[in-house]
Amino acid sequence: MNPITVDLIPKKRSRRSQIISEIRDLATNLYVAMSFLPILAFLSLFGILYFYNIQIKDESLKIIGEIDGVEKQVDLDKKAEMEAFSGRLDALKFLLDNHTRNSKVFKLVEDLTHKRASFNAFEFGAEDGSLIMSGVTENYKTLGEQIIAFERSKDVSDLSITNVNLEFGGEVVFTVSFKVNESIYK
């Protein structure tokens, strides 16, 4: 058997051997360094995504807060709208409750109005039965006949004719006011 000999004292290498060794070391270092690049890229990407996720959560919380605020505002708007609607319903109920009184007043005016007279404004005071109307007749004769119709009615009192004017077309414009008998409107 051949004995194995090991020499522990380094021998001087040749220049060429040194250059090859340095190139091998450099390549090994380069491979090691390049093997860390994917790890660094992954860690960089993870960090970017982590902070981006935090930013998205903050933005989503802001948006949720804004949505809640808008929903509360809509709820307040709906509440105000419902209160206004309720008020209108109350007014309508009052009108419908008092409609029967006024219907009889309209019927009285319809029965007493001359066929060649018309009224374009109507104001009725349900508390005291006062009625004020603006009207138009085709001439003074028709106005006189209208006044006689009001005077002859047992349901009319305190008759007053004011603001009588003759228009260019020959029509007579006037305002009539009187009190309606309580049996008509109460």
ABEGO torsion letter per residue (X at the ends): XBBBBBBABBBBBBAAAAAAAAAAAAAAAAAAAAAAAAAAAAAAAAAAAAAAAAAAAAAAAAAAAAAAAAAAAAAAAAAAAAAAAAAAAAAAAAAAAAAAAAAAAAAAAAAABBAABBBABBBBBAAAGBBBBBBBBABAAAAAAAAAAAAABAABBGBBBBGBBBBAAGBBBBBBBBBBBAAAAX
